[in-house]
């Protein structure tokens, strides 16, 4: 069996790294042959994250390369695995091409990207692309979604086959040594990207009040430094690095995931919560989308409905340090049982093998 993987990004992109790249060694061990052709490379992401600009030349050349790959190379594979869509903001003509050529394909989603179309401010985009993802899901041989919100949309789209595979982590990489923490300050931690940094600003008032009243600081891993002027609380920005992210999260006393209550956010898969819990840290999160399934309120963390509750739950962990380990251990066990790569890889392998067998029968 030979598979063509079409991730949106290189390994530098978190969604592609967790939804595709981390599975590849296991597929290889299982005897699967594959090629990986990301739409956008490291240079694109570096320009976007560091300079807050999109290199249009890179995007244009990347789109041409992907069109060429689909039209002239896809037929040489037994299966095509697509992250989200073949080309963003482009009609699903290439997905139709795969369908008409009877080249089986799987699509995988970790975000409710259809809302980038059906809720877009541009009327033309709304008119022409509002049903694009429904069409892609319906054409696909299999739809994989990372959250219940995505799964419900796939059902609404009448996808042929649907499977939920949460965004998971490799627990072998999540080893904490508590001796690494040198400061006695209470560390509130967040990990994300420039694209998700805006959510932290929703807690500006809460975190300002908390860090002013108590010996505490907020560690922000991967935060957009261009937004730092808007921060009013005590903070430390830490550059994201795949080699050090776990070590940095291990210094947290509690991990947080604030969100705004919009449709796009309802599709998020709660990866940062899973990462915190993998480090045996308690969590506090907005009760939106998948967060409500990951966080067991009062057991491995808390769901904070408003600013008063955010402050209340931060204070709980600050005053009850012994509870940090108790909540953290329960969170870790949940990750081990439900959100580990060790378990998810088997589900993905079964789906790929099923698509391959079904195609051979036809």
N, C-alpha and C positions, 0 to 999 in steps of 0.2 A: 504494500500500500504506500502510495506517495501523496503527500499533502502539501498544499500551498497555503501558508499562513499569510494573511494580509492584516497585520496590526496597523493601528493608526500611527503609532510612534515607534521609535527605537526603544531600547531598554531603559533609556533615561525617562521616558514617560511612565508615570506610575500606573495608569490604567492598563497599558500594554504589558508592563512588567508583571503585574499581578494576574492579569487575565490570560496571558499567553506565555510569555518567556519562561516563567518559573516552572511551567509544565513540560517544557521541551525535553529536558534530560530524561524524564520518566517515559515519554513517548518513544524516545530513542531506545531506551532499555527494553521497551515492549516490542521492538522490532519494526517500528514505524519510521519511514523515510520522509523527510520534509525539507522544504525551502521556506525561508522567511523573507518577505519583501515589505518592509514598513513603508507607509505613505510618506511620512516626514521624518527626517533624520535628526541627529543630535544638534547639528548646526541650527536648525529651525528652532528647536526648543531652547537652546542657549541664547539665541537672539530674542526670543519671546520672553524668557524669564529674566535675563540680565538687562536687556535694553528696552523691554516693553514695546517691541515692535515686531511686525511680521515681515519677513523677507519675501516679497511677492515673487521674485525671480525663482527662489527655491520652491515656493508653492506651485508655480506654473510648471516648472520642470518635473516636479514630483507627480503632478497630475498626469502629465504626458507619459511619464514612465509607467504609472499604474495602468493607464489605458492600454499601452503597448503590452504590458504583462498579461492583462486579461484577454485581450484579443488574440494574442499569438502564442501564449505559453500555458494558459489555464487548461487547455485541452490535453496537455501532457500529464495532468494530475488526476488522481482518483477522487480527490475531494478538495474543496476550497474552504478555508476557515477565515471568516471575515470579522474583524472587530468593528461593530456598530454599523458601518456602511462602507461601500467601496470608495466613493468620493463625496465628502460633505458638500452640502449646498448644490448638489447636482442631481438631476432626475435619475430615477433608478434604472436607467437604460442598460447599464452593465450587469446589474442583477438579473434583468430580463434576458440578457444575452446568455448568462449561465443557465438560466431556466430553460430557454429554448434549445440550447445545445445539450441539454440533459447532463450538465456537469453538476453533481450534487454539491451543495454548499450549506455551511452552518454559519449563523450569525450570533454574535455574543454581545451582550449589553451590560454595562455597569452604571449607566446613567439613563435618565429619561430624555434622550436626545430629541425625541419628537417634539418636545416643547420648544426647542430652538427654532422649529418651523411653525407649528400651529399657534404659538404665542409671540412670534416675531413682530417687531414694530413695522417692518417693511411689508406693505400690503401684497406686493407681488410674490414675496417669499411665502407668505401665508397662503395665498391663492394656489400657487403651483406646487408647493411642497408639503402642505399640511398633512397629507395622507401618505407621504413617502415611506415612512418607517413601517406603517401598516402593510404597505405593498411589499416591502422587502421581507417582512416577517412571513407574509402569506406565501411568497415564492420560495422561501428557504426550506430545505429539507428538515432542518432542526433549528429551533431558537433556544438559546441559553440566556437566562437572565440572572442577575445577581441579587435582585430584591423582589419582594412580593408585588410591589407597584409595577415593576417591569413585567412580571409574569401575568398579571391581570390584563395588561395592555396587549400582550401577545395573544391571550385568549380572545380578547375583543377583536383582534386582527384576524382571528381564525387561522392561526399558524397550524401547520400539520402536526408537528411534534414540539413539545415544550418541556424544558427541564430547568429547575432552579439549581444553580451552583453558586453559592455565596463567594464573595471575594475572600480568599483565605491567605494564611501565612504559613511559612515553613518554620515550625516550632524549633527545629534544630538550630536555627539562627537566633532564637530568643532566649538567651541566657544572661541573667543579671547577677552581678556581684555587688551586693549592697555596700561593700567597703569602698566602692568608687566614689560615693557621695561624701564630699569634704565639708560642705556647708550645712549649717543647722537650719537655714531658712527653709520655710515651707515652699516647695516648688510646684506650681500649677503648670502643667505642660500641654502643649498643642503641637501637632505635626500636620503639615499640609503643603500647599504650593502657592505661588503667586495668585493663581486663579481662585483659590478658596480662602485667601487671607481676609477677604471682606467680612467673613462671618465673625471673626474675632472682635471686630469693631462694634458688633451688636452688644458686646459685654463691656464696653469701655467704662461705663459708670460703675458697674458692679466691681470690676477688677480694680478700678482706681480706689474705690472705697475700701476694698479688702486689703490691697497692698499698702495703703496708707495706715490702716489700723493695726495690721499684724506684720510680723517678721516674715514676709513672703515676697515672691517674685514670680513672674510668668516667663517661662522659657518657650520661645516660638521657633520651631524648627521648620525651615523652608518658607518663612514669611516674606512677603513682598516688602522689601526695604523702602520702596517709594511711598508706602503707606505709613511709615513709622512716625511721620509728623502728626498723624491723626491719633496716635496712641496717647492716652492720658494716665496709664498705670505704669508701675515699675516692671520693666521687662528686660529680656536679653534675647536678641535675635541670633539664631544659630544656623549657619549655612547647612543645607541638607547635603548629606553624603551617604550613599548606600552602605558604605563601610562602617560608618559611625552612628547611624540613626538609632540602632537598638541601644548602644551604649548611652546615648543622650537620653532616650526615653526611660532608661533604667534609673536615671536621677530624679525622675518625677515623683512627687508624692500622690498626685492625682492627675488623670488625663481628662481633657475636656473636648467636647464636640458641639459647639453652638451651631445652629442652622436658622435660616429664615423659613417661614411657613409658606413656601411657594410650591407650585406643582413640580418644577424641576428638582427641587431638593427632596421631594417625596420619593424619588427614584434612587437616591444615593444608597450605597451598600454598607456604609458604616465602617470602612476599612480602618480608620484611625482608632476607633473604639476597639477593634479586634487586635490592633497592634499594642495598644496600652494594656489590654487584658493579657496578651501574650507575654508581656513584661511583668505580669502579676501586679498590675496597678488598678486601683478602683477608678471608676469613671463617672463623669457627670455629662449628660447630653440633653439636647432638645428633644422632646417627645414627637419626633417627626419621622415618618417612613420606617425604614428598617431599624432605626435606633430603638424603636419600641419593642422589637423582638430580641435584639442583642442585649439590651440592658434589662436586667431583672431588678426592678425597683426595690431598694432596701436589702438586696442580696449581693450583687456584684457592683452596684453603683446606684445612681439616682437619675431620674428623669425630671428636669427642671422646667416647669411650665412658664415661669416668669422670672423677672430679675430678682424678686424677693427670694424665690426658691433657689436660684443660683447662689446667692449669698449665703443662704441658710445651709446648703449642702457643702459648700466650701468650708464654712465654719465648723460643720460636723466633723469633717476629716482633720481639720486643724486642731480641734480640741480633743479628738479621739484617735490619737496616732495608732493605738493598738488595733483599731478597726481597719486600718489601711491594709495590713497583711491579710486579715480575715476576708475582706471584700476581694482583695487581689487574688487570693488563692481560688476563690469560687469563680472569678472571672476566667482565670487560667484554665480551670477544668472545663468550662463551657467552650472555650476556644479549642481545647484538645478534642472534645467530643463532637463539635459542630463546624468549626471554622479552621481546620488544619489542612494543609496541603496533602498530607498523608491520606486523608479520607477523600478529598475532592478529586484527586488525580484518577482514582478508580472510576468515578462517575464520568469524567471526561473521556477516558479511554473507552468505556462502554458505548458512549454516544457515537464516537468516531467509528468504532467497529460496526455498530448497528447501521450507520449511514452507508458504510462501505458494502456491507452484506446486502442491504436492500437494493443498492444500485446495481450490484452484480446480478441480482435476480431479474431485474428489468432489462 
